[in-house]
Amino acid sequence: MDRKQQLLANMHSFSVVAKYLSFTKAAQELNLTQGAVSHRIKNLEKQLGFPLFVRLTRRMELTPEGERLLVTLNQSFDSIFTELEDIRTNELSGELYIGTSPGFANGWLMPRLGAFQQQFPNLNVRLLAKEDKIDFQYEPLDAAIYYSDDDYPGFYCYRLFDERRIPVCSPEYAKRLGLAEGKMDGLRDATFIHGSRSSIWQRWLKEMGVTDIDPTKRQYIFNFSDFDVNAARQSLGIAMGRQRFAMPFILSGELVAPFPSINTGLGYDLVCPDGMQKRPKFQAFYRWLKQELEQENGFDLGSADINMSKC
């Protein structure tokens, strides 16, 4: 075994030991003796020039250098093994790991995932939803959908759609305050529903040229993005909904939109590590997203070919 092959074998052994933090369990998985596994780790530490584990009396821990190496190896091994699986099967199968926000997951993606499964029955979706951006370094994501200003140095990304915000409330609430006629005066007695750390109501009023209504005089503030529209459905007040997510409720009559929408300057971007955009499962997901968006109110994303560009 040459030096490079030995280094790869040792690194694989390290990743297994790090998973269990046990030489005994790692030896069982690798079909080696405990001594052989320990020997490989010592050789790897010698090759790298730094320790990977802190050996305590009854347990072991990763050193900071070991933790950094493990993150890199897990990403590399996941990519290698997934690529090998694609080569072996020559079909779309296995797992598609997607990260996004709870608002996008609940408001747009999950209601449509059944259609994705019908098109790609051998490709299982694993969904990770977090309010903050998900770090590709620590999660083995295939793709993520972010709500942002499309600034992703070193990544490939594609703007799916720009976001518009639109005031929405229940028909009963609109009738009670006289909002159904689209008269701004009715907002003077309204309760405004906000997202935490959001100033979208102030921006909307400014764009509408309204200077004498304070949206913080009577208000609700919610920290999850889909709570605001749900609160509006309960007639708690008027919310500034994300237009695409609120549209099903508007079409069903649960909500009304008595006033114009505004562009937020932000949008939803499909993002992946450089190179992932060429993978068959990513292309399948992209094309499916494109198809869904084109069917939605005649939305057109352009040509059928993927032409991803760096942000």
DAVEN-V951790 format. One line per field, one symbol per residue. phi: phi as a letter, one per 20 degrees, with the letter a starting at -180 (. if undefined). burial: 1 if it has 24 or more other C-alpha atoms within 12 Angstrom, else 0. A space follows every 50 residues. Layout:
BEGIN
phi=???
burial=???
END
This chain:
BEGIN
phi=.ffffffffffffgfffffelbfffffffelcfffffffffffffffenb fdcdeefdbccffgffffffgffffffgffffffffffelbebncdddda egffffecfffdfffffffcfedeeddddbfegeeffdcffeacddeadl dcgndebbffafeddcfcbfgfffffemefemefgfffdeeeddefmddf fffffffemeddcdfdfcbdccedfefffffffemfrddeffgffeggff fenfcccfcfeceendaddecbfgoffefgffffffffgffffffelmfc dnffefcfcfe
burial=00000000011111111110111101100000000011011011100000 11100000000100010011101100010001100000000111111111 11111111110010010001001010111100011100111111111101 01001111111111111111101100101100010111011111100101 11011000000010100011100111111111101111111111111011 00011111101101001111111001101111111111111110000000 10000101000
END
